[in-house]
Amino acid sequence: MTAVRQDAWSPDDDLILAEVTLRHIREGSTQLAAFEEVGERIGRTSAACGFRWNSCVRKRYEDAIQIAKQQRQKRNYLKKQTVTATSQVSSLAVYDTEERTYKHDASTIDEGISIDAVIRFLRSWKTTYQDLSRQIKLFEKDLKDKEEELYRLRSENERLAKEASSAQTDYRTVNDDYKTLIQIMDRARRLTVLSNEEEAKPRFKMDANGNLERIE
């Protein structure tokens, strides 16, 4: 059984969470499925992944989320176009089958009708294919632009994560130096107090007769 991590989230954990969630959005899946996949990869619960996404990571990827949703819409559109074309091919096959059942009436006429049906279908399919090709080219161009934008955002996120890590290290160094300075100042203060106390104590010396005299 995989142990569930309780430590702090690292920049790599955030990056994995963002990439997997954006992929599920782009492919039309659910965020819950994304959180479960991320949890298995980094050893955390899906609930922890969901909380991290909604409370922190999502804010840094708003542009990428919109891009993923647009890609999902265009992918669904292309699927519908493919289904429509497939349906047209099936309709033609049914039509030709029905025509063949009536060949005994007039084979030459049936041949002419079948050819006309094929010509009409091919013309219709040509138009549909041209529209589909244009849509695919536009989709590929837009997908390339979005991938470049996503790469730019990912690089920016990595840069910010490094800067945050460096700033945290600098803060710890300054904090340690400050504590050391406070300790030095405290020791100096105590030494000064002890020195003053030593100077304030009366001092005596013995004279020739054995009597003690106070030294001012």
NORDARA-V449545 format. One record per backbone hydrogen bond with DSSP energy under -0.5 kcal/mol. CO is the residue of the C=O (numbers start at 1). NH is the residue of the N-H. If there is no record, write none. Layout:
BEGIN
co:CO nh:NH
co:CO nh:NH
END
This chain:
BEGIN
co:3 nh:5
co:10 nh:14
co:11 nh:15
co:12 nh:16
co:13 nh:17
co:14 nh:18
co:15 nh:19
co:16 nh:20
co:17 nh:21
co:18 nh:22
co:19 nh:23
co:20 nh:24
co:21 nh:25
co:22 nh:26
co:23 nh:27
co:24 nh:29
co:25 nh:28
co:30 nh:34
co:31 nh:35
co:32 nh:36
co:33 nh:37
co:34 nh:38
co:35 nh:39
co:36 nh:40
co:37 nh:41
co:38 nh:42
co:39 nh:43
co:39 nh:44
co:43 nh:5
co:45 nh:49
co:46 nh:50
co:47 nh:51
co:48 nh:52
co:49 nh:53
co:50 nh:54
co:51 nh:55
co:52 nh:56
co:52 nh:57
co:53 nh:58
co:56 nh:60
co:57 nh:60
co:57 nh:61
co:58 nh:61
co:59 nh:62
co:61 nh:65
co:62 nh:66
co:63 nh:67
co:64 nh:68
co:65 nh:69
co:66 nh:70
co:67 nh:71
co:68 nh:72
co:69 nh:73
co:70 nh:74
co:71 nh:75
co:72 nh:76
co:73 nh:77
co:74 nh:78
co:75 nh:79
co:76 nh:80
co:77 nh:81
co:78 nh:82
co:79 nh:83
co:80 nh:84
co:81 nh:85
co:82 nh:86
co:83 nh:87
co:84 nh:88
co:85 nh:89
co:86 nh:90
co:87 nh:91
co:88 nh:92
co:89 nh:93
co:90 nh:94
co:91 nh:95
co:92 nh:96
co:93 nh:97
co:94 nh:98
co:95 nh:99
co:96 nh:100
co:97 nh:101
co:99 nh:102
co:100 nh:103
co:102 nh:105
co:102 nh:106
co:106 nh:110
co:107 nh:111
co:108 nh:112
co:109 nh:113
co:110 nh:114
co:111 nh:115
co:112 nh:116
co:113 nh:117
co:114 nh:118
co:115 nh:119
co:116 nh:120
co:117 nh:121
co:118 nh:122
co:119 nh:123
co:120 nh:124
co:121 nh:125
co:122 nh:126
co:123 nh:127
co:124 nh:128
co:125 nh:129
co:126 nh:130
co:127 nh:131
co:128 nh:132
co:129 nh:133
co:130 nh:134
co:131 nh:135
co:132 nh:136
co:133 nh:137
co:134 nh:138
co:135 nh:139
co:136 nh:140
co:137 nh:141
co:138 nh:142
co:139 nh:143
co:140 nh:144
co:141 nh:145
co:142 nh:146
co:143 nh:147
co:144 nh:148
co:145 nh:149
co:146 nh:150
co:147 nh:151
co:148 nh:152
co:149 nh:153
co:150 nh:154
co:151 nh:155
co:152 nh:156
co:153 nh:157
co:154 nh:158
co:155 nh:159
co:156 nh:160
co:157 nh:161
co:158 nh:162
co:159 nh:163
co:160 nh:164
co:161 nh:165
co:162 nh:166
co:163 nh:167
co:164 nh:168
co:165 nh:169
co:166 nh:170
co:167 nh:171
co:168 nh:172
co:169 nh:173
co:170 nh:174
co:171 nh:175
co:172 nh:176
co:173 nh:177
co:174 nh:178
co:175 nh:179
co:176 nh:180
co:177 nh:181
co:178 nh:182
co:179 nh:183
co:180 nh:184
co:181 nh:185
co:182 nh:186
co:183 nh:187
co:184 nh:188
co:185 nh:189
co:186 nh:190
co:187 nh:191
co:188 nh:192
co:189 nh:193
co:190 nh:194
co:191 nh:195
co:192 nh:196
co:193 nh:197
co:194 nh:198
co:195 nh:199
co:196 nh:200
co:197 nh:201
co:198 nh:201
co:203 nh:215
co:205 nh:213
co:207 nh:210
co:211 nh:207
co:213 nh:205
co:214 nh:216
co:215 nh:203
END
